[in-house]
Amino acid sequence: MWPIKEYEKQCIYILLGLLVLFFPFFNSNHFILASIFLMTSILLYEVSPDSSFFRFFARESDTRAGKLIGIIQLFTTTAILLMISLIVGVDIAGVYKFPIFIIGAAFAITTFGDGIADIIHIIEKEKKQNPGDKKSKVYSAKSSIVFLIAGSVFAFISGAWIAGFTLYVPVGMLIFLSVIGALTGALLESMTKDEDNIVIPFGSAMVMWLFYMFGYNVDTSYLMKVLLFSFVLGYLSYRARVADISAMLSATLLGVVIIISSDINWFFILLAFFLLGSMFTRYKYNYKLARGIAQGKGGARGYKNVFSNSLAALTLAIAYGIFPSHGQILMAAYLGSVATACGDTLASEIGETYKGEPRMITTFKKARAGTDGAVSILGEGASFFGASVIAILAFILIPTDISLVFAVIAGGFIGTNIDSVLGATLQQKGYLTNNGVNLLATVSGAVVSGLLYHGLVV
């Protein structure tokens, strides 16, 4: 009988999303609405786990904690978002710079999107776990799709309802914000365990606010095509076991934002890196596994790997859409970051199969294969090859000149070796993780390519 009871509790949680119906009536009273949510959270914290009220509202995670943690976290986070809106203030027209329709949409994404997806989790848990194991969610592509669809639909409905009373928002912008917010929420859900009701509303609201400030207004049909294209590619990566759920959603988010901000060819170039990286991760995998230096989880990548290698590229693609007058330099920097990521991945995956002994890039002393900062002739050649593939592919797909090819190859190769230096120093001392090193290296490669291209064309 436990699943039926849990479904009922989950439906009650989902119905909390109807509170967004009252949001527009507090458009000029954010402080009052924030106070109501905050005071309600305090009162809920004092509810006894032995009370009938607690038993009626408590979900599985609340019962384990002995508190109505889920609702408390949701209401507290919503209150904080409302206070941020107050602090940010209004523009010269008296309109809140952080409008309440975005907060309401984030609230709907969390209640409806996450709530409905949790019902899928309950079903999956019953199928794949022992009935007595009720502690963890079972993430699946199915629940992520449900989250994305439900979150997008209810975020749009909620946003349209609130905006209809408060300010004019173009339908195209509202649909784009709803989709990008729901996609962010689905990704954050796959990354968290017990903090969904903090991370999802806060993260989705911040992302929607970011694109609202940039004034993104995307044609709906084009957005749907881009979303479907990006998600299918991410799903195929997941099915091929080269990406987990979080990486699948990360790739989808990257695809949507990069294609809309720049051009589909930019995404194809980034996709080429992921394909090459996945292919060479499997290259002599058993040999690397036997030596204890193979990528974990059978070579499947997670969101940390995706973002550490692509965050610089994502930022530069967004900048390209906002500052088109600097388009050429930003494009060179974008390609340099991708070339660095590709060169570094191939240098690691191919270089680890080197039969001889690699040497530390800082001291040139011999080191064990797989040591952070260790390089070899094979690895350096693989790095140059990876950067060259990205540069040549860019020359084919994007109208440009030959100087860009040289700038991108140089940036990718230098960025890869900066990665090795950081690995031999800061990572070895524990100041940076591998993901942190990857991020700094791709930023370095972007800077080198951007400066070199600027020097060559000016």
N, C-alpha and C positions, 0 to 999 in steps of 0.2 A: 504493500500500500504506500510505501515511501515515495515513489515517483509521482503518484497522483497528488499527494500532499505538497510535494515540492513544486509541481506545476501550478497549483493554486497559489502558493506563496509568490511564485515568479509572476503570475498574472497580476497580483496585487501591486507588485513593484512596478510592472509595466504601466499600470493605470496611473501611477504617480506622474507620468508624463503629461497627463491632462492638466496639470497645474500651469502649463505654459499658456493656457487659455486666459489666465489672469494677468500675465506679464504686461500686455499693452496698457493696462489701466494703471501701471506704476511707472510709465515712461519718464515722468518728471519727478518721480519719488523713488529713485533707486535706493536711497538710504533706508526708507521704510521697508521696501521689499527685502533688502539685505538683512535688516534687523529681524524681520519675521522668520526668514530662513535660519538665521543664526540662533535665535531664541528657541525655535522648534528643535534644532539640533541639540541644544543644551537640555531641553526637557526630555528628549528621546534618550539621551545618555543616562538619565536617571531612572528610566523604566526598568523595573525588576524583571529578571528572566523567568520568575515564577508567575508573573501576571498573565491574565488572559489576553491583554493587549499585545504583550510580547509574543505570545504563542501564535497570535493571529498574523502578525506582520513578519516575524522572524523567518528568514530563509536559512538554508543549511549552514552557510558561513556565519550568520548571526548567532545561531544556536551554539556553534563551537566556541564563539568568542564570548557568549553570554551578554552581548550588547547588540543593539540594532545598528551595527557598524555600517552596513551598506547605505542605509538612508541617511545616517548622520554624516558620513563622508560626502555624499551627494549634495545635501543641503548646505554643508559648510563650504564646500568648493564653490557652489553657486553664489553664496553670500560673498565670498572673496572676489569672484568675477565681477559682481555688481559693485563692490567697493573699488575695484580697479577702474571700472567705467567712470565712477565718480571722480577718482583721482585724476584720470586722464582729462576729464572735462569735456567742454563743448567747443565747437568751432564758431566762427563769426556769425553763422546763421542760427546759433543756439541749438544745434543738433549734436548729440553725443558722438564723440570721435570713436568710441567703442560702443556701438549701438546695442540696445537690449535685444534686438531680434537675433543677433549672433549668440548671445548667452542663452536665449530660449531654444535656438536650434541645437546648441551643444547639450542642453538639458534633454531634449528629445532624442538626440543620438544616443545618449547614455541610457535613458529609460527604455525607449522602444527598441533601438538597435541592439544594445547589449543585452537587454532583457529577453528579447525574442531569440537572440543567438544562444543565450544561456539555456533555453528550452531544448535547443539542438544539442547542447553539451550534455544535458541530462539524459537524452536519448542515447547519445554516443557512449556515455559512461556506463549505462546499463548494458550496452552491447559488448564493450571492450574491457570492462573491469569487473571485479568481483562486486556483488551487490553491497557488500559491507564496506567497500572502499569509496568513501564519499568526500575525500579531501581535495581532490584536484580536478581541474577541468580537462576535458579531452578536446584539444584544438583540432579542427579539421577544415578542409577547404569548404565543405558544405556550410559550416557555421559562419565562416568568414563571408561567404556570398550572402547568406541571410542577413548578417550584420550590415553589410554594405547596402543591400537593397532597402531593408527596413529603415536603417539609419538615414539614408538619402531621402526616402519618401517622406518620413515624418519630420525630418529637419526642414525640408522644403515647405511642408504644410504649416509647421509651427512658425517658421520664419516669415512666410507669406501672411499668416494671420496677424503676427505682431507688427510686421512692417506696414500692413494695411492700415493700422491705426496710428503709426508713429512717423514714418518717413517713406519716401518713394525709393524703391530698389528695383532696378531692371530685372525682369524675369530671368534673362540669361545669366546675370550675375548671381541671382538667388539660387538657381539650379547648380551653377558651378560651385558656389560656396557650400551648398548642401552635400554635393558629391565629394568634394575634397575634404570636408569635415568628417563625413562618414568613413571615408577611406582612411583618414588619419586615426579615427577612433577604432576601426577594425584592426589596424596595425598595432596600436597601443594595447588593445586587448590581448593580442597574441604575445605581447612582450611582458605583460604583468601577471601577477598571481592573485593578490588580495587587495590591490589598490585601484581596481578598475574605476570606482566611483570618484576617485580623485584625478587620476591620470587622464581618463577618457574625456570628461567634460572640460578640464583645463587645457589639455593638448588640442582637442578639436576646436575649441573656442579661439585659442591663440593662432592656429593656422588659418581659420576662417577670417579672423581679424586682419592678419597679415595680407591676405589677398584682397580683402575689402579695401584696405588702405591703398593698395596698388591699383585699385579700380579695374580688376579683371572682370570683363564681361564677354563671355565666350558663347558662340553660337551653339545652341543645344544639340543639334544633330551632329555637329563636328565633335562636341564633347563626348557624346555617347559612343561615337566611332572610335575615338582615341581611348576611352575607358575600356571598351570591349577589346580592342587590339592589345592594349597594355596588360589587361588582366589575363587574356588567353595566353600570351607569352609567359607571364609569371606562373600561370597554372601548369603549362607544359613543363616548365623548369621544375616545378614541384613534383609533377608526375614522373619526371625523369630522375628524380631524387638528387638533383644538383642544388636544390633550394628547399628550405623548410617553409612552414606557413608564414613566418615573419618575413622571410626573404621574398616570398611570393608577393606579399602585400607591399613590401618596400619597393620592389621592382615596378609594381603597378603604379604606385604613387610617383615614383621617379618618371615613369613613362608619360603619365598624364601631364605633370608639371613641365617637363622638358619639352615635350612636343608642342604644348600650347604656348609656352614662353618663347620658343625658338623655331624649330623645324623638325619634322620627322626624321630627317637625315642625321640630325644631332643624336637622336635616340638610337638610330641604327648603329652609329659609331660606338656609343656606350654599350649597346647590345653585343657588338662584335667583341668587346673586351670580356663581357660575361661569358660568352660562348667559348672564347679561347681559354679563359681561365678555367672554366668547367672541364673542357676537353683535356687540358694538360694537368689538371688536378687528378684525373683518372689515369694519366700517363704513368706506366710502371707503378701503379698504386700498391700492389702487393709487395713489390720490392721496397718501397718507401715505408710501408706498414711494418715489414719485417725489421727495418732499421729504426723503427720508433719515431719517424719524422713525417708520417702521412697526416693529411688534413683529417680532423675528427669527423664523426658522424657519416662515415663512408664518402666523404668529400662534399656533402651537402653544406651549403652556405647559409648563414643566418643573417638577421637584420644588421648586426654589428659589422659584419664583413661588407655588406652591401653599402651601408652608409659611410663607413670609414674610407672606402674606396671611391665613393660617388658624391659625398656631400659637397666637396669643392666644385665638382662639375654641375651639380644641381644649383648651387648658389650662383655660379657664373651664367647658367642658362636663364635663370630668373633675371639677373642683372642685364642680360642681353635684351630681354623683352622690355625692360624699364628704360634702359639707356641705349637706344638704337644708334645714337651718334657715335658711340664707342664700340660699335659692333665688331669690327675686325680684330681689335685687340682682345676683346672679351672672347671671341671665337678661338683665337690662338691660345689664350689661357685655358679655355675649356678643353681643347684638344690636348694641351700639354698635361693637364691633370689626368685625363683618360689614358694618355700614352704612358704616364708614370705608373698608374695602376696596372695597366697591361704588362708593361716591362717588368715591374716588381713581381707580379704573380707568376709570370713565365720564368723569371730568374730563379724564383724559389722552387717552383714545381719541377722545372727541368734541371736546374743546378743541383738539386738534392740527389740526383741520380749520377752525379759526377763520380767516377771511379777513384780518382785521386783524392788528396786531402786539400780542402779549401783553406784559404788564409783569411785572417781577420783584416778588414779593410783599414783599420786604424794602426795596426802594428805589423801586419804582413806575417804574423806568426801562424803556424799551422793550427787548424781547429777541426773539431768534429763536424761532420755534415749536419746541417740543420741548426747550427749555432747562430744566434742572432748576430748579424754583422759579418758573417763569414761569406766570402765571395770566391768564385772560381772562374776560369776562362769560359767554361760551358755556361755558367750562369750569366756572365757578362754578355756573351753572345746572344743568349736567349732574351736578355733585357733589350738589347739593340733591335733584335728581331721584332719583339712585341711592340716597341715604340714605332718602328718602321711600318708595321701593319696598320696601325692607327693613322699615321701620317698619310700613307698612300691611299687608304680608304677615304680619308677626308678629302684628298685631292680629287678623287673620282666622284664623290657624292656632292661635294660643296664647291661651287665656282670660286676659285681662288688662284693664287700664283704659287710658283715653285718655292719661293722663299718661306712660305708657311710650312712646307714639308720639312725643310731643314730646321726651322725653329721648333717644330713639334718633336722631331726625332731627338734633337739636342735636349729639349726640356724633359722628355720622357726618360732618356738615358741618365741625365744628371740627377733628375728626381729620384730615380731608382737607387742610385748610389748614395744620395742623401738619406734615403730610407735605410741603407746598410750602415751608414755612419751613426744614425740615430739608434739603430738596433744595437750596435756595438757599444754605445755609450749610455744614453738615457734609459733604454729598455733593459740593458744588462744590469743597471743599478736599481731598477724597479721604479723609476720615475715615470715611465710611460709603458702602456700595454702595447701589444702588437697593433691593435686598432688605432691607438693614438699615433703610433709611428706612421701607419698608413695614411692617416689624415694629414699629418704635417708634411709627409713626402709628396702627396698629391697637390697640396697647396704650393709647395716649393717648385714642383714641376710646372704648375700653372704660371707662377711668377716668372720663371726662367723663360718659358716659351713666349709669354706675353711681352717681356722686355726684349728678347731677341728679335721677335717679329717687328716690334716697334722700331728697333734699331736698323733693321734691314729695309723697311719700307719708307722710313722718314729720311 
